[in-house]
Structure formats: structure tokens, C-alpha cells
Amino acid sequence: MSVLDRLIAAVTPPETEQARLEARTKATSAAAPGDWLDQILQHHMDLEDAFAEVKASADAAGRSAALNQLGLLLTGHAIAEEAVIYPALAEDGEKAHAGMGYDEQAMVKVQMALLEKLDPMSQDFIDKLEHIEGAVAHHMYAEEGNWFLDLKEKASAADQAMLTRRYAEEYERYVGADMPA
């Protein structure tokens, strides 16, 4: 882990598993089947599974393939949020949350690019992957904890329908229709 990675980890300690579970449970309760929040929560779970797949891969080829899958899911999810959800947050008076969301996702993209340069079977790779996973978990916690619940509460029914449609379109445009929904 680089000095910068250690500094970031020290400044932003992870939330407890219990706090994450409570946020996820609350967000799940607020989501309606198939709506934008439900889609995002499913993508968050898909990302958690994809991180586990990378770590569980027993050889370099398998780990690289799993990393490619993780990168596809991370990027598709980020693009959909950046194109649809964060502008809605900003419009609803949450410009700080929107800006933080963009910044965090940009940092994950940079870190993923650096990860691709490491030997997939090295300890440096695992350390970097775990750092990225922690940053993504923290980001999801913020979204599930209050950012998206506030948007769900504030947005009109028409805006909710538009967010649902547009989020699905942007995700599918990047990831494709055959990937996890």
C-alpha cells in the first residue's frame, strides 16, 4: 500500500459492518421494486460480489478476468450515477454530495488503472484491491445512508420515473443488456 493509500485510509476509517447493514436495510426499505434506488442497491451488491470474485481467483488469468468484470461493473455503475443521479442530487440542493460522488468515483477509476499495472498474484495487488474495495464500500455507505434516501424523499413521482428509466438506460449503454441488472 502506498503512503497516499495509507494516509487516505487513516483519515477515512471504515464504517462498522453493523452501520453498513443498517444503511443498506433502510435504503432497501425505501426502494420500490425496479426503481432507480432498487437498481443501484442491486448494483452495489453485484460490486461486492465482483470484489470477492477477484480475491477468490486462484491464478493470474482468472484474477485478471475477474478484475475486468469488476472494472466493467464499476464503470457502468459510475457512469449511470454520474449522468443521472448526481445531477438530480445537485438539482435538489445537494451539490456537495454530488461533487463528492463525482470525486470519489474518479479516484476509484484512477486506482483501478493503477491496479491493472500490478502483478495480479502479488501482495501489492491485493493491498491495492482492498484499498479500492474499502473506498467503494465507504462511498456506497454514504449513498445508502442518506444521500439517496434524501433524493428519494424529495423527488416528485415524475422525476422518480425519469430517474428509473434514465439510470437503467445509462447502465445498459455501458455494461450491456446481458449483465446483472
Salt bridges, closest charged atoms under 4 A:
ASP5 OD2 - LYS128 NZ 3.00
ASP5 OD1 - HIS131 NE2 3.49
GLU15 OE1 - ARG20 NH2 3.25
GLU15 OE2 - HIS138 ND1 2.25
GLU17 OE2 - ARG20 NH1 3.19
ASP35 OD2 - LYS152 NZ 2.29
GLU48 OE2 - ARG24 NH2 2.83
GLU81 OE2 - HIS44 NE2 3.86
GLU81 OE2 - HIS77 NE2 2.92
GLU81 OE1 - HIS139 NE2 3.74
GLU82 OE2 - LYS109 NZ 3.13
GLU94 OE1 - HIS97 ND1 3.14
GLU94 OE2 - LYS154 NZ 3.14
GLU104 OE1 - HIS139 ND1 2.49
GLU133 OE1 - LYS55 NZ 2.64
GLU143 OE1 - HIS44 NE2 2.94
GLU143 OE2 - HIS139 NE2 2.68
GLU144 OE1 - ARG24 NE 2.92
GLU144 OE2 - HIS44 ND1 2.59
GLU169 OE2 - ARG165 NH1 3.16
GLU169 OE1 - ARG166 NH1 2.93
GLU170 OE2 - ARG166 NH2 2.83
GLU170 OE2 - ARG173 NH1 2.88
